[in-house]
């Protein structure tokens, strides 16, 4: 994990840089995608504005709203 002040970022195992924009990042969890027959790795995140969501190892964010 990468720290910048109180915000957290990430350097993934495939060397993708995720900017330090989050107050909290959980340990990764694998989720199996039945449509593609592949496993995806996600981190649960909390943004500085309080939104909870997920980010995958490529840096794509997923939020409900």
Secondary structure, DSSP 8 states (H G I E B T S, - for coil): -EEETTEEEEE-TT--EEEEEEEEE---EEEEETTTTEEEEEEEEEETTS-EEEEETT--EEE--
